């Protein structure tokens, strides 16, 4: 994992990466809501210079899911 994903996650959730990573899914995080979901989608697109498809956006439920999306696009997280 690169610091790009770590920094992005910490900025969106305003929490340490490790505390977010230990949650099975983002819905288990107290601060998770629809606004953070949108912020996360926008942050991923901006940080990695991609346009996520609606299907990819629906898959964003955890850090491993984000890594899989980026891997499928040939990007390193």
C-alpha positions in Angstrom: 0.0 0.0 0.0 1.3 3.4 -0.8 0.8 6.5 1.2 -1.6 7.9 -1.4 -4.4 5.6 -0.3 -3.5 6.0 3.4 -3.5 9.8 3.2 -6.8 9.9 1.3 -8.6 7.6 3.7 -7.4 9.6 6.7 -8.5 12.9 5.1 -12.0 11.6 4.2 -12.7 9.9 7.6 -10.6 12.2 9.8 -9.3 9.1 11.6 -6.1 7.1 11.6 -5.9 4.8 8.7 -5.4 1.8 11.0 -8.7 2.3 12.7 -10.5 2.5 9.4 -8.6 -0.5 8.0 -9.5 -2.7 11.0 -13.2 -2.2 10.3 -14.6 -4.9 8.0 -16.7 -2.4 6.0 -17.0 1.3 6.1 -20.5 1.0 7.5 -18.9 -0.2 10.7 -17.2 3.2 11.2 -19.2 5.6 13.4 -18.5 8.6 11.1 -19.6 6.7 7.9 -22.5 8.4 6.2 -23.7 9.3 2.7 -21.6 12.5 2.7 -18.4 10.6 3.5 -19.4 8.1 0.8 -19.5 10.9 -1.8 -16.3 12.5 -0.4 -14.6 9.1 -0.7 -15.7 8.6 -4.3 -14.5 12.1 -5.3 -11.2 11.6 -3.4 -10.5 8.3 -5.2 -11.2 9.8 -8.6 -9.1 12.9 -7.9 -6.2 11.1 -6.3 -5.9 8.4 -8.9 -7.0 10.4 -11.9 -9.9 8.1 -12.9 -13.6 8.2 -13.5 -15.3 5.5 -11.5 -18.2 3.6 -13.1 -21.5 3.3 -11.3 -20.7 -0.4 -10.7 -17.3 0.5 -9.2 -18.9 3.1 -7.0 -21.4 0.5 -5.6 -18.5 -1.8 -4.8 -16.8 0.7 -2.5 -17.5 -0.8 0.9 -14.1 -1.3 2.3 -10.4 -0.7 1.8 -9.9 -4.1 0.2 -12.7 -3.2 -2.3 -10.9 0.0 -3.2 -7.7 -1.8 -3.7 -9.4 -4.3 -6.0 -11.0 -1.5 -8.1 -7.6 0.2 -8.5 -5.9 -3.1 -9.2 -8.4 -3.9 -12.0 -7.6 -0.5 -13.5 -3.8 -1.3 -13.4 -3.2 1.2 -10.6 -1.3 0.6 -7.4 -3.0 1.6 -4.2 
